[in-house]
Amino acid sequence: MNQFNVNIQVENDLVILITEGYLNHEGGEMISGICYEHISNGKTRFLLDMAQTKVVNSIGVSILIEIIEKLQEVDGKLGYYNLAPIVDKTFKIMGLTKYSSVYATKEEALADF
Amino acid sequence: MDKPKIELKLPIIANMELVAINTAEVVAKHMDLSDEKAAEISMALIEACINAFEHSQAQNNVFIHFILEDDSLVIKVIDQGIGFDKSKVQIPKIENKLGTDERKRGWGLQLIQELMDTVEFESTKEGTTVTMTKKKES
């Protein structure tokens, strides 16, 4: 029923994941699998473009907390842009915005990464 | 006259919460709720459904009632699982979850309470009913 997809763009040391679909458990696992593979290859900076992810659940988002934890071990960084307002609010309630960054646009994100 | 009521019966199958939020979106539009309130209702409903599906260990269906009051939308999520003791549910904090063995999950109740105007839990060994309200104006 739900199809979650991730397109990956690697720009120098930065990995951009463009997500599409419902971020649930499976979606979170897909994102974390991609991030962990790139972390093992030395990448430490990750951005999620979530323009096409309008619906999330707390299980999927909690997997982003696992990624933040992993990135803390390698002095890495995670950020997001193009969030739907409810996704932004969910991230705030769960505290992700204390340990990762939300940007309005890709340009804004790249300027800080 | 009874208030308009919509009833859903959802089997416990992956992603059935999306069926619930499709109905919630139609109801919110009918009630002329703002996009922000509609999105908050959908997010809270997703979490309530997931709790019912995953944590109740219910083997049967989950029932969702949308009751259209004059000044609010009342949503009841009813399962026939083993129930839970809300007083034993800790308020999650990300600070306690990072760099520790604490599981990263467990945010559902917190999100529901933050996103809805009122939330009530009735839980016994025969099941749980979560009653959530979103006021039209607040």
gemmi code that builds the backbone of each chain (N, CA, C; Angstrom):
import gemmi

chains = {
    "A": [
        ("MET", (0.829, -1.203, 0.000), (0.000, 0.000, 0.000), (0.872, 1.266, 0.000)),
        ("ASN", (1.921, 1.249, 0.836), (2.781, 2.413, 0.899), (4.071, 2.137, 0.160)),
        ("GLN", (4.431, 3.067, -0.696), (5.689, 2.938, -1.412), (6.585, 4.070, -0.953)),
        ("PHE", (7.704, 3.731, -0.330), (8.645, 4.755, 0.110), (9.886, 4.643, -0.755)),
        ("ASN", (10.315, 5.769, -1.276), (11.493, 5.778, -2.132), (12.483, 6.832, -1.667)),
        ("VAL", (13.739, 6.553, -1.916), (14.788, 7.532, -1.617), (15.695, 7.661, -2.832)),
        ("ASN", (15.867, 8.884, -3.298), (16.879, 9.160, -4.323), (18.081, 9.786, -3.637)),
        ("ILE", (19.252, 9.391, -4.076), (20.478, 9.829, -3.389), (21.316, 10.695, -4.316)),
        ("GLN", (21.751, 11.819, -3.783), (22.693, 12.675, -4.512), (23.908, 12.873, -3.612)),
        ("VAL", (25.085, 12.576, -4.144), (26.309, 12.809, -3.376), (27.030, 13.989, -3.994)),
        ("GLU", (27.191, 15.030, -3.213), (27.867, 16.249, -3.690), (29.082, 16.484, -2.798)),
        ("ASN", (30.249, 16.110, -3.312), (31.489, 16.162, -2.526), (31.320, 15.313, -1.268)),
        ("ASP", (31.409, 15.929, -0.086), (31.286, 15.158, 1.149), (29.848, 15.104, 1.666)),
        ("LEU", (28.958, 15.740, 0.950), (27.569, 15.848, 1.414), (26.686, 14.811, 0.717)),
        ("VAL", (25.847, 14.148, 1.499), (24.898, 13.188, 0.934), (23.487, 13.750, 1.107)),
        ("ILE", (22.790, 13.894, -0.010), (21.408, 14.388, 0.031), (20.472, 13.227, -0.285)),
        ("LEU", (19.516, 12.982, 0.611), (18.530, 11.928, 0.412), (17.185, 12.597, 0.126)),
        ("ILE", (16.651, 12.338, -1.037), (15.358, 12.916, -1.431), (14.299, 11.839, -1.215)),
        ("THR", (13.463, 12.061, -0.209), (12.515, 11.019, 0.181), (11.169, 11.241, -0.490)),
        ("GLU", (10.446, 10.148, -0.657), (9.115, 10.221, -1.249), (8.236, 9.155, -0.605)),
        ("GLY", (7.115, 9.591, -0.011), (6.180, 8.640, 0.582), (6.121, 8.738, 2.097)),
        ("TYR", (5.383, 7.840, 2.675), (5.083, 7.792, 4.113), (6.319, 7.318, 4.883)),
        ("LEU", (6.805, 8.171, 5.776), (7.971, 7.787, 6.582), (7.491, 6.985, 7.793)),
        ("ASN", (7.448, 5.686, 7.593), (7.079, 4.766, 8.677), (8.324, 3.946, 9.042)),
        ("HIS", (8.125, 2.832, 9.704), (9.249, 1.998, 10.124), (10.126, 1.597, 8.939)),
        ("GLU", (9.471, 1.125, 7.892), (10.236, 0.662, 6.719), (10.974, 1.829, 6.060)),
        ("GLY", (10.307, 2.972, 5.981), (10.951, 4.145, 5.390), (12.152, 4.593, 6.210)),
        ("GLY", (11.980, 4.584, 7.524), (13.091, 4.955, 8.401), (14.266, 4.010, 8.244)),
        ("GLU", (13.965, 2.715, 8.145), (15.039, 1.720, 7.972), (15.752, 1.920, 6.637)),
        ("MET", (14.996, 2.327, 5.623), (15.617, 2.562, 4.321), (16.595, 3.743, 4.409)),
        ("ILE", (16.149, 4.812, 5.083), (17.019, 5.987, 5.234), (18.255, 5.634, 6.060)),
        ("SER", (18.043, 4.937, 7.164), (19.189, 4.634, 8.030), (20.177, 3.703, 7.331)),
        ("GLY", (19.665, 2.764, 6.554), (20.556, 1.855, 5.826), (21.459, 2.628, 4.869)),
        ("ILE", (20.868, 3.587, 4.168), (21.651, 4.408, 3.229), (22.677, 5.253, 3.990)),
        ("CYS", (22.224, 5.876, 5.085), (23.144, 6.732, 5.863), (24.302, 5.907, 6.438)),
        ("TYR", (23.992, 4.749, 7.007), (25.046, 3.946, 7.651), (26.073, 3.472, 6.626)),
        ("GLU", (25.589, 3.158, 5.426), (26.509, 2.724, 4.378), (27.470, 3.864, 4.013)),
        ("HIS", (26.919, 5.067, 3.916), (27.774, 6.208, 3.580), (28.678, 6.609, 4.751)),
        ("ILE", (28.187, 6.445, 5.975), (29.037, 6.736, 7.145), (30.234, 5.775, 7.155)),
        ("SER", (29.967, 4.526, 6.817), (31.070, 3.554, 6.806), (32.078, 3.869, 5.704)),
        ("ASN", (31.648, 4.666, 4.720), (32.560, 5.102, 3.650), (33.139, 6.487, 3.921)),
        ("GLY", (32.916, 6.972, 5.136), (33.573, 8.222, 5.529), (32.729, 9.480, 5.429)),
        ("LYS", (31.504, 9.359, 4.945), (30.652, 10.546, 4.843), (30.069, 10.877, 6.230)),
        ("THR", (29.969, 12.185, 6.504), (29.467, 12.585, 7.829), (28.381, 13.657, 7.770)),
        ("ARG", (28.100, 14.161, 6.573), (27.096, 15.226, 6.473), (25.938, 14.756, 5.583)),
        ("PHE", (24.728, 14.835, 6.157), (23.549, 14.305, 5.465), (22.408, 15.314, 5.504)),
        ("LEU", (21.754, 15.464, 4.361), (20.567, 16.309, 4.275), (19.403, 15.484, 3.721)),
        ("LEU", (18.226, 15.678, 4.299), (17.020, 15.033, 3.779), (16.130, 16.087, 3.143)),
        ("ASP", (15.786, 15.889, 1.880), (14.783, 16.713, 1.203), (13.455, 15.976, 1.363)),
        ("MET", (12.556, 16.545, 2.185), (11.319, 15.837, 2.523), (10.083, 16.462, 1.880)),
        ("ALA", (10.288, 17.126, 0.766), (9.156, 17.783, 0.090), (8.051, 16.794, -0.268)),
        ("GLN", (8.441, 15.570, -0.599), (7.449, 14.574, -1.024), (7.105, 13.587, 0.093)),
        ("THR", (7.452, 13.948, 1.321), (7.057, 13.134, 2.484), (6.168, 13.992, 3.365)),
        ("LYS", (4.879, 13.909, 3.114), (3.915, 14.753, 3.838), (3.407, 14.073, 5.103)),
        ("VAL", (3.592, 12.758, 5.198), (3.064, 11.997, 6.334), (4.195, 11.196, 6.949)),
        ("VAL", (4.283, 11.263, 8.285), (5.300, 10.491, 9.020), (4.615, 9.819, 10.206)),
        ("ASN", (5.301, 8.850, 10.800), (4.860, 8.391, 12.121), (6.065, 8.378, 13.056)),
        ("SER", (5.790, 8.238, 14.339), (6.857, 8.403, 15.332), (7.885, 7.282, 15.255)),
        ("ILE", (7.491, 6.143, 14.723), (8.460, 5.040, 14.617), (9.496, 5.380, 13.535)),
        ("GLY", (9.002, 5.873, 12.412), (9.931, 6.299, 11.359), (10.835, 7.423, 11.826)),
        ("VAL", (10.247, 8.398, 12.527), (11.052, 9.537, 12.986), (12.055, 9.094, 14.052)),
        ("SER", (11.671, 8.124, 14.870), (12.599, 7.669, 15.914), (13.849, 7.034, 15.309)),
        ("ILE", (13.728, 6.540, 14.094), (14.914, 5.990, 13.429), (15.868, 7.120, 13.032)),
        ("LEU", (15.312, 8.302, 12.778), (16.190, 9.464, 12.541), (16.991, 9.794, 13.802)),
        ("ILE", (16.397, 9.560, 14.969), (17.141, 9.767, 16.231), (18.328, 8.804, 16.301)),
        ("GLU", (18.124, 7.585, 15.822), (19.238, 6.619, 15.789), (20.355, 7.120, 14.868)),
        ("ILE", (19.951, 7.734, 13.752), (20.967, 8.261, 12.820), (21.723, 9.422, 13.474)),
        ("ILE", (20.991, 10.296, 14.171), (21.645, 11.416, 14.877), (22.667, 10.860, 15.875)),
        ("GLU", (22.277, 9.821, 16.590), (23.182, 9.196, 17.573), (24.437, 8.662, 16.886)),
        ("LYS", (24.231, 8.007, 15.761), (25.364, 7.458, 15.007), (26.278, 8.583, 14.522)),
        ("LEU", (25.677, 9.677, 14.068), (26.475, 10.796, 13.554), (27.229, 11.519, 14.666)),
        ("GLN", (26.683, 11.485, 15.876), (27.406, 12.098, 16.999), (28.731, 11.385, 17.242)),
        ("GLU", (28.756, 10.091, 16.935), (29.982, 9.305, 17.149), (31.082, 9.680, 16.158)),
        ("VAL", (30.694, 10.256, 15.015), (31.701, 10.593, 13.989), (31.756, 12.102, 13.744)),
        ("ASP", (31.214, 12.860, 14.704), (31.191, 14.329, 14.597), (30.487, 14.763, 13.312)),
        ("GLY", (29.403, 14.090, 12.991), (28.669, 14.364, 11.767), (27.489, 15.285, 11.987)),
        ("LYS", (26.709, 15.451, 10.920), (25.645, 16.439, 10.937), (24.466, 15.956, 10.088)),
        ("LEU", (23.258, 16.183, 10.606), (22.044, 15.822, 9.867), (21.136, 17.050, 9.776)),
        ("GLY", (20.578, 17.266, 8.599), (19.644, 18.377, 8.425), (18.513, 17.982, 7.492)),
        ("TYR", (17.467, 18.818, 7.470), (16.274, 18.549, 6.660), (15.826, 19.848, 6.015)),
        ("TYR", (15.197, 19.746, 4.846), (14.560, 20.926, 4.266), (13.296, 20.517, 3.522)),
        ("ASN", (12.491, 21.537, 3.211), (11.188, 21.313, 2.566), (10.254, 20.457, 3.413)),
        ("LEU", (10.205, 20.730, 4.714), (9.319, 19.952, 5.588), (7.890, 20.482, 5.523)),
        ("ALA", (6.927, 19.574, 5.499), (5.526, 19.971, 5.696), (5.402, 20.510, 7.128)),
        ("PRO", (4.506, 21.479, 7.364), (4.392, 22.054, 8.712), (4.174, 21.013, 9.820)),
        ("ILE", (3.383, 19.983, 9.546), (3.120, 18.986, 10.602), (4.362, 18.129, 10.861)),
        ("VAL", (5.168, 17.918, 9.834), (6.414, 17.162, 10.032), (7.385, 18.003, 10.863)),
        ("ASP", (7.456, 19.278, 10.544), (8.282, 20.205, 11.323), (7.845, 20.195, 12.792)),
        ("LYS", (6.539, 20.269, 13.009), (6.009, 20.287, 14.385), (6.315, 18.971, 15.113)),
        ("THR", (6.197, 17.876, 14.395), (6.503, 16.562, 14.987), (7.979, 16.491, 15.393)),
        ("PHE", (8.853, 16.973, 14.536), (10.284, 16.984, 14.849), (10.552, 17.828, 16.098)),
        ("LYS", (9.835, 18.954, 16.206), (10.029, 19.817, 17.384), (9.557, 19.110, 18.651)),
        ("ILE", (8.376, 18.503, 18.596), (7.834, 17.817, 19.773), (8.781, 16.704, 20.223)),
        ("MET", (9.335, 15.980, 19.258), (10.211, 14.853, 19.601), (11.640, 15.304, 19.920)),
        ("GLY", (11.928, 16.566, 19.720), (13.231, 17.089, 20.124), (14.327, 16.968, 19.080)),
        ("LEU", (13.986, 16.534, 17.881), (15.031, 16.368, 16.853), (15.710, 17.685, 16.518)),
        ("THR", (14.956, 18.785, 16.637), (15.514, 20.084, 16.239), (16.588, 20.571, 17.204)),
        ("LYS", (16.722, 19.903, 18.357), (17.817, 20.262, 19.271), (19.144, 19.665, 18.799)),
        ("TYR", (19.071, 18.606, 18.011), (20.279, 17.865, 17.659), (20.499, 17.739, 16.152)),
        ("SER", (19.613, 18.343, 15.386), (19.751, 18.368, 13.939), (19.047, 19.641, 13.463)),
        ("SER", (19.226, 19.985, 12.198), (18.798, 21.313, 11.742), (17.696, 21.239, 10.691)),
        ("VAL", (16.751, 22.158, 10.824), (15.679, 22.273, 9.839), (15.892, 23.553, 9.030)),
        ("TYR", (15.822, 23.430, 7.714), (15.970, 24.576, 6.830), (14.736, 24.684, 5.943)),
        ("ALA", (14.450, 25.903, 5.545), (13.277, 26.109, 4.696), (13.524, 25.576, 3.291)),
        ("THR", (14.730, 25.811, 2.784), (15.015, 25.454, 1.387), (16.371, 24.747, 1.276)),
        ("LYS", (16.598, 24.160, 0.125), (17.881, 23.520, -0.145), (19.004, 24.552, -0.107)),
        ("GLU", (18.750, 25.722, -0.665), (19.774, 26.768, -0.703), (20.194, 27.148, 0.719)),
        ("GLU", (19.199, 27.300, 1.575), (19.476, 27.656, 2.972), (20.285, 26.546, 3.652)),
        ("ALA", (19.921, 25.320, 3.348), (20.625, 24.179, 3.952), (22.075, 24.117, 3.465)),
        ("LEU", (22.266, 24.269, 2.161), (23.625, 24.177, 1.614), (24.518, 25.291, 2.148)),
        ("ALA", (23.935, 26.444, 2.394), (24.729, 27.555, 2.914), (25.272, 27.250, 4.309)),
        ("ASP", (24.573, 26.400, 5.039), (24.985, 26.073, 6.411), (25.761, 24.756, 6.487)),
        ("PHE", (25.725, 23.984, 5.393), (26.445, 22.714, 5.415), (27.811, 22.887, 4.744)),
    ],
    "B": [
        ("MET", (-31.474, 15.159, 18.347), (-30.968, 14.385, 17.211), (-29.514, 13.994, 17.470)),
        ("ASP", (-29.185, 12.734, 17.149), (-27.814, 12.284, 17.357), (-26.854, 13.061, 16.469)),
        ("LYS", (-25.641, 13.240, 16.989), (-24.609, 13.910, 16.200), (-24.184, 12.983, 15.064)),
        ("PRO", (-23.802, 13.565, 13.918), (-23.299, 12.712, 12.828), (-22.077, 11.916, 13.304)),
        ("LYS", (-22.047, 10.657, 12.905), (-20.961, 9.780, 13.365), (-20.509, 8.882, 12.210)),
        ("ILE", (-19.206, 8.767, 12.062), (-18.648, 7.871, 11.044), (-17.881, 6.780, 11.777)),
        ("GLU", (-18.098, 5.549, 11.386), (-17.415, 4.439, 12.060), (-16.565, 3.670, 11.058)),
        ("LEU", (-15.329, 3.415, 11.453), (-14.421, 2.602, 10.636), (-14.061, 1.340, 11.405)),
        ("LYS", (-13.900, 0.269, 10.689), (-13.420, -0.984, 11.285), (-12.179, -1.382, 10.498)),
        ("LEU", (-11.025, -1.310, 11.172), (-9.766, -1.554, 10.470), (-9.159, -2.889, 10.893)),
        ("PRO", (-8.832, -3.734, 9.941), (-8.073, -4.946, 10.287), (-6.640, -4.542, 10.655)),
        ("ILE", (-5.973, -5.363, 11.444), (-4.605, -5.032, 11.850), (-3.645, -5.492, 10.756)),
        ("ILE", (-3.497, -4.615, 9.792), (-2.623, -4.842, 8.636), (-1.746, -3.598, 8.507)),
        ("ALA", (-0.526, -3.803, 8.079), (0.425, -2.690, 7.974), (-0.160, -1.509, 7.204)),
        ("ASN", (0.046, -0.330, 7.732), (-0.310, 0.943, 7.096), (-1.819, 1.215, 7.006)),
        ("MET", (-2.642, 0.443, 7.734), (-4.081, 0.717, 7.724), (-4.401, 2.072, 8.348)),
        ("GLU", (-3.436, 2.630, 9.109), (-3.654, 3.967, 9.671), (-3.860, 5.006, 8.572)),
        ("LEU", (-3.334, 4.712, 7.372), (-3.517, 5.654, 6.260), (-4.974, 5.697, 5.807)),
        ("VAL", (-5.681, 4.584, 5.977), (-7.118, 4.574, 5.681), (-7.843, 5.503, 6.656)),
        ("ALA", (-7.432, 5.431, 7.917), (-8.062, 6.274, 8.943), (-7.844, 7.758, 8.645)),
        ("ILE", (-6.625, 8.110, 8.222), (-6.387, 9.548, 8.015), (-7.056, 10.049, 6.731)),
        ("ASN", (-7.278, 9.156, 5.782), (-8.053, 9.588, 4.610), (-9.453, 10.022, 5.030)),
        ("THR", (-10.062, 9.239, 5.914), (-11.393, 9.601, 6.420), (-11.319, 10.880, 7.241)),
        ("ALA", (-10.287, 10.991, 8.072), (-10.131, 12.195, 8.907), (-10.029, 13.449, 8.042)),
        ("GLU", (-9.332, 13.343, 6.924), (-9.180, 14.511, 6.039), (-10.519, 14.940, 5.457)),
        ("VAL", (-11.336, 13.961, 5.080), (-12.662, 14.283, 4.526), (-13.537, 14.927, 5.602)),
        ("VAL", (-13.478, 14.358, 6.810), (-14.285, 14.891, 7.919), (-13.829, 16.310, 8.267)),
        ("ALA", (-12.526, 16.517, 8.332), (-11.990, 17.846, 8.674), (-12.416, 18.881, 7.633)),
        ("LYS", (-12.395, 18.473, 6.386), (-12.821, 19.393, 5.320), (-14.306, 19.715, 5.454)),
        ("HIS", (-15.094, 18.673, 5.733), (-16.537, 18.869, 5.908), (-16.813, 19.844, 7.052)),
        ("MET", (-16.004, 19.753, 8.114), (-16.199, 20.621, 9.284), (-15.525, 21.984, 9.113)),
        ("ASP", (-14.885, 22.176, 7.979), (-14.213, 23.443, 7.682), (-13.089, 23.735, 8.686)),
        ("LEU", (-12.398, 22.691, 9.108), (-11.242, 22.884, 9.992), (-10.062, 23.391, 9.162)),
        ("SER", (-9.172, 24.111, 9.797), (-8.005, 24.631, 9.087), (-7.086, 23.483, 8.663)),
        ("ASP", (-6.229, 23.764, 7.695), (-5.263, 22.750, 7.256), (-4.367, 22.321, 8.422)),
        ("GLU", (-4.002, 23.286, 9.266), (-3.136, 22.978, 10.406), (-3.824, 22.005, 11.364)),
        ("LYS", (-5.082, 22.283, 11.689), (-5.812, 21.391, 12.600), (-6.016, 20.012, 11.957)),
        ("ALA", (-6.313, 20.008, 10.659), (-6.521, 18.734, 9.974), (-5.246, 17.884, 10.015)),
        ("ALA", (-4.111, 18.532, 9.813), (-2.837, 17.799, 9.838), (-2.529, 17.287, 11.245)),
        ("GLU", (-2.842, 18.084, 12.253), (-2.609, 17.645, 13.643), (-3.498, 16.454, 13.991)),
        ("ILE", (-4.742, 16.513, 13.531), (-5.662, 15.383, 13.766), (-5.112, 14.119, 13.109)),
        ("SER", (-4.664, 14.248, 11.862), (-4.156, 13.075, 11.141), (-2.942, 12.478, 11.841)),
        ("MET", (-2.028, 13.335, 12.283), (-0.817, 12.838, 12.953), (-1.177, 12.127, 14.258)),
        ("ALA", (-2.082, 12.742, 15.038), (-2.492, 12.114, 16.304), (-3.198, 10.784, 16.042)),
        ("LEU", (-3.991, 10.761, 14.985), (-4.726, 9.535, 14.652), (-3.779, 8.422, 14.220)),
        ("ILE", (-2.771, 8.767, 13.451), (-1.758, 7.774, 13.070), (-1.160, 7.137, 14.320)),
        ("GLU", (-0.789, 7.990, 15.283), (-0.148, 7.470, 16.497), (-1.102, 6.602, 17.323)),
        ("ALA", (-2.352, 7.043, 17.413), (-3.333, 6.255, 18.170), (-3.567, 4.903, 17.501)),
        ("CYS", (-3.626, 4.898, 16.177), (-3.814, 3.637, 15.444), (-2.613, 2.712, 15.638)),
        ("ILE", (-1.414, 3.266, 15.542), (-0.210, 2.445, 15.700), (-0.173, 1.832, 17.096)),
        ("ASN", (-0.501, 2.639, 18.107), (-0.555, 2.099, 19.462), (-1.546, 0.948, 19.534)),
        ("ALA", (-2.702, 1.161, 18.931), (-3.729, 0.112, 18.956), (-3.255, -1.134, 18.220)),
        ("PHE", (-2.611, -0.921, 17.072), (-2.146, -2.057, 16.261), (-0.998, -2.811, 16.944)),
        ("GLU", (-0.020, -2.052, 17.408), (1.238, -2.674, 17.824), (1.318, -2.973, 19.311)),
        ("HIS", (0.831, -2.055, 20.110), (1.080, -2.185, 21.543), (-0.029, -2.918, 22.287)),
        ("SER", (-1.201, -2.957, 21.688), (-2.310, -3.587, 22.411), (-2.269, -5.099, 22.284)),
        ("GLN", (-1.491, -5.589, 21.357), (-1.455, -7.023, 21.045), (-2.835, -7.532, 20.658)),
        ("ALA", (-3.644, -6.602, 20.159), (-4.999, -6.988, 19.761), (-4.936, -7.920, 18.558)),
        ("GLN", (-5.757, -8.921, 18.578), (-5.791, -9.881, 17.479), (-6.948, -9.584, 16.535)),
        ("ASN", (-7.836, -8.687, 16.979), (-9.036, -8.436, 16.189), (-8.901, -7.147, 15.388)),
        ("ASN", (-10.005, -6.463, 15.256), (-10.003, -5.215, 14.498), (-9.857, -4.023, 15.437)),
        ("VAL", (-9.504, -2.902, 14.870), (-9.499, -1.637, 15.605), (-10.655, -0.803, 15.058)),
        ("PHE", (-11.407, -0.195, 15.964), (-12.575, 0.594, 15.574), (-12.285, 2.074, 15.790)),
        ("ILE", (-12.685, 2.861, 14.830), (-12.483, 4.308, 14.945), (-13.820, 5.001, 14.718)),
        ("HIS", (-14.192, 5.839, 15.678), (-15.446, 6.601, 15.569), (-15.114, 8.083, 15.449)),
        ("PHE", (-15.656, 8.713, 14.448), (-15.546, 10.166, 14.287), (-16.915, 10.747, 14.636)),
        ("ILE", (-16.972, 11.576, 15.672), (-18.249, 12.170, 16.092), (-18.176, 13.673, 15.828)),
        ("LEU", (-19.057, 14.127, 14.978), (-19.014, 15.533, 14.546), (-19.887, 16.379, 15.465)),
        ("GLU", (-19.263, 16.980, 16.466), (-19.983, 17.886, 17.365), (-20.082, 19.261, 16.702)),
        ("ASP", (-20.929, 20.106, 17.276), (-21.087, 21.455, 16.701), (-19.778, 22.236, 16.744)),
        ("ASP", (-19.074, 22.104, 17.864), (-17.876, 22.942, 18.058), (-16.581, 22.139, 18.087)),
        ("SER", (-16.659, 20.850, 17.824), (-15.432, 20.039, 17.892), (-15.605, 18.713, 17.159)),
        ("LEU", (-14.474, 18.116, 16.881), (-14.454, 16.757, 16.338), (-13.931, 15.826, 17.427)),
        ("VAL", (-14.704, 14.806, 17.723), (-14.298, 13.811, 18.722), (-13.953, 12.518, 17.976)),
        ("ILE", (-12.780, 11.964, 18.271), (-12.355, 10.713, 17.636), (-12.072, 9.689, 18.724)),
        ("LYS", (-12.700, 8.538, 18.586), (-12.438, 7.440, 19.517), (-11.718, 6.322, 18.764)),
        ("VAL", (-10.600, 5.877, 19.307), (-9.865, 4.738, 18.743), (-9.971, 3.601, 19.756)),
        ("ILE", (-10.608, 2.537, 19.328), (-10.990, 1.465, 20.258), (-10.320, 0.161, 19.838)),
        ("ASP", (-9.602, -0.442, 20.766), (-9.035, -1.760, 20.470), (-9.462, -2.752, 21.536)),
        ("GLN", (-9.267, -4.018, 21.234), (-9.643, -5.079, 22.167), (-8.394, -5.802, 22.657)),
        ("GLY", (-7.336, -5.025, 22.856), (-6.068, -5.595, 23.302), (-6.020, -5.768, 24.814)),
        ("ILE", (-4.795, -5.864, 25.328), (-4.609, -6.197, 26.745), (-4.593, -4.972, 27.649)),
        ("GLY", (-4.707, -3.780, 27.058), (-4.736, -2.564, 27.864), (-3.351, -2.136, 28.329)),
        ("PHE", (-3.297, -0.956, 28.958), (-2.018, -0.468, 29.479), (-2.296, 0.474, 30.640)),
        ("ASP", (-1.273, 0.679, 31.449), (-1.382, 1.573, 32.606), (-0.668, 2.869, 32.247)),
        ("LYS", (-1.453, 3.919, 31.984), (-0.858, 5.164, 31.511), (0.096, 5.764, 32.544)),
        ("SER", (-0.162, 5.502, 33.815), (0.706, 6.077, 34.856), (2.120, 5.506, 34.783)),
        ("LYS", (2.266, 4.382, 34.100), (3.596, 3.770, 33.982), (4.313, 4.169, 32.687)),
        ("VAL", (3.630, 4.984, 31.890), (4.261, 5.430, 30.638), (5.076, 6.680, 30.931)),
        ("GLN", (6.369, 6.616, 30.697), (7.243, 7.761, 30.961), (7.155, 8.781, 29.832)),
        ("ILE", (7.257, 10.055, 30.198), (7.318, 11.099, 29.171), (8.692, 11.005, 28.511)),
        ("PRO", (8.724, 10.788, 27.189), (10.029, 10.615, 26.538), (10.793, 11.924, 26.424)),
        ("LYS", (12.088, 11.843, 26.533), (12.966, 13.000, 26.306), (14.120, 12.538, 25.429)),
        ("ILE", (14.365, 13.285, 24.373), (15.417, 12.879, 23.443), (16.778, 12.854, 24.143)),
        ("GLU", (16.967, 13.731, 25.125), (18.243, 13.769, 25.857), (18.541, 12.422, 26.520)),
        ("ASN", (17.484, 11.756, 26.965), (17.670, 10.465, 27.638), (17.867, 9.316, 26.660)),
        ("LYS", (17.570, 9.586, 25.387), (17.627, 8.504, 24.406), (18.934, 8.494, 23.610)),
        ("LEU", (19.567, 9.675, 23.504), (20.800, 9.755, 22.718), (22.000, 9.302, 23.536)),
        ("GLY", (22.785, 8.433, 22.958), (23.993, 7.962, 23.633), (23.725, 7.005, 24.769)),
        ("THR", (22.520, 6.490, 24.836), (22.178, 5.530, 25.894), (21.523, 4.305, 25.254)),
        ("ASP", (21.268, 3.322, 26.079), (20.616, 2.113, 25.571), (19.102, 2.256, 25.507)),
        ("GLU", (18.584, 3.414, 25.988), (17.126, 3.588, 25.997), (16.590, 3.517, 24.579)),
        ("ARG", (15.500, 2.783, 24.399), (14.929, 2.643, 23.059), (14.479, 3.999, 22.548)),
        ("LYS", (14.626, 4.160, 21.255), (14.352, 5.476, 20.671), (12.858, 5.698, 20.446)),
        ("ARG", (12.075, 4.635, 20.508), (10.633, 4.741, 20.256), (9.883, 5.160, 21.518)),
        ("GLY", (8.558, 5.163, 21.451), (7.760, 5.474, 22.627), (7.245, 6.899, 22.677)),
        ("TRP", (7.001, 7.502, 21.498), (6.582, 8.901, 21.432), (5.095, 9.072, 21.187)),
        ("GLY", (4.370, 8.011, 20.973), (2.983, 8.112, 20.515), (2.077, 8.931, 21.429)),
        ("LEU", (2.053, 8.596, 22.709), (1.147, 9.298, 23.630), (1.512, 10.769, 23.751)),
        ("GLN", (2.806, 11.035, 23.782), (3.270, 12.421, 23.876), (2.780, 13.242, 22.677)),
        ("LEU", (2.907, 12.676, 21.490), (2.464, 13.386, 20.283), (0.958, 13.612, 20.300)),
        ("ILE", (0.214, 12.579, 20.667), (-1.252, 12.707, 20.703), (-1.653, 13.837, 21.653)),
        ("GLN", (-1.034, 13.870, 22.821), (-1.394, 14.887, 23.811), (-0.996, 16.294, 23.369)),
        ("GLU", (0.112, 16.395, 22.665), (0.560, 17.715, 22.196), (-0.303, 18.236, 21.039)),
        ("LEU", (-0.795, 17.319, 20.221), (-1.464, 17.738, 18.984), (-2.973, 17.914, 19.119)),
        ("MET", (-3.577, 17.276, 20.128), (-5.027, 17.378, 20.277), (-5.362, 18.290, 21.458)),
        ("ASP", (-6.616, 18.773, 21.484), (-7.015, 19.683, 22.568), (-7.275, 18.920, 23.868)),
        ("THR", (-7.935, 17.793, 23.776), (-8.114, 16.947, 24.966), (-7.900, 15.491, 24.561)),
        ("VAL", (-7.400, 14.703, 25.504), (-7.185, 13.269, 25.266), (-7.544, 12.519, 26.545)),
        ("GLU", (-8.336, 11.476, 26.407), (-8.689, 10.638, 27.559), (-8.418, 9.179, 27.207)),
        ("PHE", (-7.948, 8.440, 28.198), (-7.650, 7.023, 28.007), (-8.510, 6.199, 28.964)),
        ("GLU", (-9.164, 5.207, 28.435), (-9.874, 4.246, 29.277), (-9.305, 2.878, 28.907)),
        ("SER", (-8.656, 2.242, 29.862), (-7.992, 0.988, 29.523), (-8.273, -0.077, 30.574)),
        ("THR", (-8.649, -1.236, 30.112), (-8.836, -2.391, 30.978), (-8.132, -3.583, 30.318)),
        ("LYS", (-8.219, -4.734, 30.955), (-7.605, -5.934, 30.366), (-8.339, -6.386, 29.109)),
        ("GLU", (-9.514, -5.796, 28.878), (-10.294, -6.178, 27.696), (-10.109, -5.214, 26.527)),
        ("GLY", (-9.371, -4.128, 26.766), (-9.166, -3.213, 25.651), (-8.968, -1.779, 26.090)),
        ("THR", (-8.692, -0.943, 25.110), (-8.407, 0.473, 25.373), (-9.225, 1.341, 24.429)),
        ("THR", (-9.754, 2.426, 24.983), (-10.388, 3.455, 24.162), (-9.654, 4.773, 24.382)),
        ("VAL", (-9.147, 5.330, 23.310), (-8.533, 6.664, 23.358), (-9.535, 7.636, 22.745)),
        ("THR", (-9.921, 8.641, 23.529), (-10.875, 9.651, 23.047), (-10.145, 10.976, 22.897)),
        ("MET", (-10.095, 11.464, 21.660), (-9.332, 12.682, 21.352), (-10.294, 13.732, 20.804)),
        ("THR", (-10.083, 14.967, 21.214), (-10.955, 16.043, 20.739), (-10.132, 17.160, 20.126)),
        ("LYS", (-10.619, 17.676, 19.008), (-10.041, 18.881, 18.411), (-11.161, 19.909, 18.275)),
        ("LYS", (-10.983, 21.050, 18.930), (-12.000, 22.103, 18.859), (-11.903, 22.825, 17.522)),
        ("LYS", (-13.063, 23.266, 17.037), (-13.052, 24.019, 15.777), (-12.317, 25.340, 15.948)),
        ("GLU", (-12.548, 25.997, 17.087), (-11.866, 27.254, 17.388), (-11.075, 27.071, 18.667)),
        ("SER", (-9.846, 27.536, 18.669), (-9.075, 27.499, 19.934), (-7.904, 28.455, 19.827)),
    ],
}
model = gemmi.Model(1)
for chain_id, residues in chains.items():
    chain = gemmi.Chain(chain_id)
    for i, (resn, *xyz) in enumerate(residues, 1):
        res = gemmi.Residue()
        res.name, res.seqid = resn, gemmi.SeqId(i, " ")
        for name, pos in zip(("N", "CA", "C"), xyz):
            atom = gemmi.Atom()
            atom.name, atom.element = name, gemmi.Element(name[0])
            atom.pos, atom.b_iso = gemmi.Position(*pos), 0.0
            res.add_atom(atom)
        chain.add_residue(res)
    model.add_chain(chain)
structure = gemmi.Structure()
structure.add_model(model)
structure.setup_entities()
